[in-house]
Amino acid sequence: MHGAQPEREERVSMELTDEVLKSMEVGMAFRDYNGRISSMDFHKATSYLVTASADESIRLYDIQNALCLKTINSKKYGVDLVCFTSHPTTVIYSSKNGWDGGVVSLSLCPCKESFVSGSLDRTVLLWDQRAEKSQGLLRVQGRPAVSYDDQGMIFAIAFGGLIRMFDARKFEKGPFDTYSVGADKSEANVLKFSSDGRLMLLTTMDGHIHILDSFRGNLLSTYNVKPVSSHATLEASFSPDGMYILSGSGDGSVYAWSVRSGKVACWASTDIEPPLIKWAPGSLMFTTGSSELSFWVPDLSKLGSFVGSK
């Protein structure tokens, strides 16, 4: 006599497609900020998200359970940029007060206890988290945007229409390659690599989002949005699969493009400044940060049926 067989749980995962992306809308929002969100970061191995805002607060969220776990105020120094270390409850942040040459770009090495910062005083500093003083200095000729690749083997510095590629182990020897983004000489804003390292994006203050092959350096495409003001950040982000790009705009809207086919969607806004945008790692969710923190997810009622894998 055989016992009853347990029911097998079937899980269906949804792939990101043009249709899924077009269906996405705000599923949850935190509206208790007293100033605009200036920076946010997802921890790569947990469901945690950290934000920094103009109300001088740093907030830690558990996205899986829709909870704000902790709020820390930095009233004395202020707070501008923030990013996680490898530890899910430890962050690095930059002060906003008291220094005209302040940090405008920050990137953590994913495999070592180090990070790189770019400042308005036209310096790029390399840091060890365990040391109080910087471990290296590079001088640049403009506002720098900096980023490590996902392996932590190289980092890039963008300014003046060029992206310079450095070997992280011997950065003092100078860039091993230099890529051009064409005629766009406006100030660099945000620089990022896709998660597989194949692509990189650079946003500039004139409202351009440049997509490049990170191995060959050739410019693949340029998307255009409304320019941003000098104090704003034009942030764009790759989807986890590297096939889509989301960006804010100077008119407050959010735009989405397919790397293969171009523009996919636009979500209009009454805001007058661009929202920050981050994709949740390995998830069909992205966040926007403005005067509130919003989480965007697919609206299944708009999709009808979709292709999934079991």
Residue pairs with C-beta under 8 A, 6 or more apart in sequence:
10 310
11 310
12 308
12 309
12 310
13 308
13 309
14 20
14 284
14 298
14 306
14 308
15 306
15 307
15 308
15 309
16 239
16 240
16 241
16 243
16 244
16 284
17 306
17 307
18 258
18 261
18 264
19 303
19 306
20 284
20 298
20 303
20 306
21 244
21 256
21 264
21 265
22 256
22 264
22 265
22 302
23 298
23 299
23 300
23 302
23 303
24 265
24 286
24 296
24 297
24 298
24 299
25 296
25 297
25 299
26 294
26 295
26 296
27 285
27 295
27 296
27 297
28 66
28 294
28 295
29 292
29 293
29 294
29 295
30 61
30 68
30 292
30 293
31 291
31 292
33 53
33 55
33 57
33 291
33 292
33 293
34 53
34 54
34 55
35 53
35 54
35 55
35 56
35 291
36 53
36 54
36 273
36 289
36 290
36 291
37 51
37 52
37 53
37 54
37 276
37 289
37 290
37 291
37 292
37 293
38 52
38 53
38 54
38 79
38 80
38 81
38 96
38 233
38 276
39 51
39 52
39 80
39 81
39 82
39 83
39 93
39 276
39 289
40 49
40 50
40 51
40 52
40 82
40 276
40 278
40 287
40 289
40 293
41 49
41 50
41 82
41 83
41 84
41 91
41 278
42 48
42 49
42 63
42 84
42 278
42 279
42 280
42 281
43 49
43 50
43 84
43 88
44 84
44 110
44 281
45 88
46 88
47 62
47 63
47 64
47 65
48 60
48 61
48 62
48 63
48 69
48 84
48 88
48 89
49 60
49 61
49 63
49 278
49 280
49 287
50 58
50 59
50 60
50 61
50 82
50 83
50 84
50 91
51 58
51 59
51 61
51 82
51 289
51 293
52 58
52 79
52 80
52 81
52 82
52 93
53 59
53 79
53 289
56 73
56 74
56 75
56 78
56 79
57 71
57 72
57 73
57 74
57 79
58 71
58 72
58 73
58 74
58 79
58 82
58 91
58 93
59 68
59 70
59 71
59 72
60 68
60 69
60 70
60 71
60 89
61 67
61 68
61 69
61 293
62 69
63 280
63 285
63 295
74 93
74 95
76 97
77 95
77 96
77 97
77 98
78 95
78 96
78 97
79 93
79 94
79 95
79 96
80 93
80 94
80 95
80 96
80 102
80 103
81 93
81 94
81 103
81 104
81 105
81 106
82 91
82 92
82 93
82 94
83 91
83 92
83 93
83 106
83 107
83 108
83 115
84 90
84 91
84 92
84 108
85 91
85 92
85 108
85 113
85 129
86 113
92 106
92 108
92 115
92 129
94 102
94 103
94 106
94 117
95 102
95 103
96 102
100 120
100 121
101 119
101 120
101 121
101 122
101 123
102 119
102 120
103 117
103 118
103 119
104 118
104 119
104 120
104 143
104 144
104 145
105 117
105 118
105 144
105 145
105 146
105 147
105 190
105 191
106 115
106 116
106 117
106 118
106 146
107 115
107 116
107 117
107 146
107 147
107 148
107 155
108 114
108 115
108 148
109 115
109 116
109 148
109 152
109 155
109 168
110 148
110 150
110 151
110 152
111 151
111 152
112 152
113 128
113 129
113 130
114 126
114 127
114 128
114 129
114 135
114 168
115 126
115 127
115 129
115 148
116 124
116 125
116 126
116 127
116 146
116 148
116 155
117 124
117 125
117 127
117 146
118 124
118 140
118 143
118 144
118 145
118 146
118 157
119 125
119 144
120 143
122 139
122 140
122 141
122 142
122 143
122 144
123 137
123 138
123 139
123 140
124 137
124 138
124 139
124 140
124 144
124 146
124 157
125 134
125 136
125 137
125 138
126 134
126 135
126 136
126 137
126 138
126 171
127 134
127 135
128 135
136 171
136 172
138 157
138 171
140 157
140 159
141 159
141 160
142 159
142 160
142 187
142 188
143 159
143 187
143 188
144 157
144 158
144 159
144 188
145 157
145 158
145 159
145 188
145 189
145 190
145 191
145 202
145 203
146 155
146 156
146 157
146 158
146 191
147 155
147 156
147 191
147 192
147 193
147 200
148 154
148 155
148 168
148 193
149 155
149 156
149 193
149 197
149 214
150 193
150 194
150 195
150 196
150 197
151 197
152 168
153 167
153 168
153 169
154 165
154 166
154 167
154 168
155 166
155 168
155 171
156 163
156 164
156 165
156 166
156 191
156 193
156 200
157 163
157 164
157 166
157 175
157 191
158 164
158 188
158 191
158 202
159 187
159 188
160 185
160 188
161 180
161 181
161 182
161 183
161 184
161 185
162 178
162 179
162 180
162 181
163 178
163 179
163 180
163 181
163 191
163 200
163 202
163 212
163 217
164 175
164 177
164 178
164 179
165 175
165 176
165 177
165 178
165 179
165 217
166 174
166 175
166 176
167 173
167 176
177 217
178 217
179 212
179 217
179 219
180 217
180 219
181 202
181 204
181 208
181 210
181 212
181 219
181 222
182 210
182 219
182 222
184 204
184 206
184 208
184 210
184 222
186 204
186 205
186 206
186 208
187 204
187 205
188 202
188 203
188 204
189 202
189 203
189 204
189 205
189 228
189 233
189 234
189 235
190 201
190 202
190 203
190 233
190 234
190 235
190 236
191 200
191 201
191 202
191 203
192 200
192 201
192 236
192 237
192 238
193 199
193 200
193 214
194 200
194 201
194 214
194 238
194 242
195 238
195 240
195 241
195 242
195 281
196 242
197 214
198 213
198 214
198 215
198 242
199 211
199 212
199 213
199 214
199 220
199 238
199 242
199 259
200 211
200 212
200 214
201 209
201 210
201 211
201 212
201 236
201 238
201 245
202 209
202 210
202 212
203 209
203 210
203 234
203 235
203 236
203 247
204 210
204 234
205 227
205 228
205 230
205 234
206 227
207 224
207 225
207 226
207 227
207 228
207 234
207 249
207 250
208 222
208 223
208 224
209 222
209 223
209 224
209 225
209 234
209 236
209 245
209 247
210 219
210 221
210 222
211 219
211 220
211 221
211 222
211 223
211 245
211 259
212 218
212 219
212 220
213 220
220 259
221 257
221 259
221 262
223 245
223 247
223 255
223 257
223 263
225 234
225 247
225 248
225 249
225 250
225 251
225 253
225 255
225 274
226 249
226 250
226 251
226 253
227 250
228 234
228 248
228 249
228 250
228 273
228 274
229 250
229 273
232 250
232 273
232 274
233 248
233 274
233 276
234 247
234 248
234 249
234 250
234 274
235 247
235 248
235 274
235 275
235 276
235 277
235 278
236 245
236 246
236 247
236 248
236 277
237 245
237 246
237 247
237 277
237 278
237 279
237 286
238 244
238 245
238 279
239 245
239 246
239 279
239 286
240 279
240 280
240 281
240 282
240 283
242 259
243 258
243 259
243 260
244 256
244 257
244 258
244 259
244 264
245 256
245 257
245 259
246 254
246 255
246 256
246 277
246 279
246 286
247 254
247 255
247 257
247 274
247 277
248 254
248 255
248 274
248 275
248 276
248 277
248 288
249 255
249 274
250 273
250 274
251 269
251 272
252 268
252 269
252 270
252 271
252 272
252 273
252 274
252 275
252 290
253 266
253 267
253 268
253 269
254 266
254 267
254 269
254 275
254 277
254 288
255 263
255 265
255 266
256 263
256 264
256 265
256 266
257 263
257 264
258 264
269 275
271 290
271 291
273 290
275 288
275 289
275 290
276 288
276 289
276 290
277 286
277 287
277 288
277 289
278 286
278 287
278 289
279 285
279 286
280 286
280 287
284 297
284 298
285 295
285 296
285 297
286 295
286 296
287 293
287 294
287 295
287 296
288 294
288 296
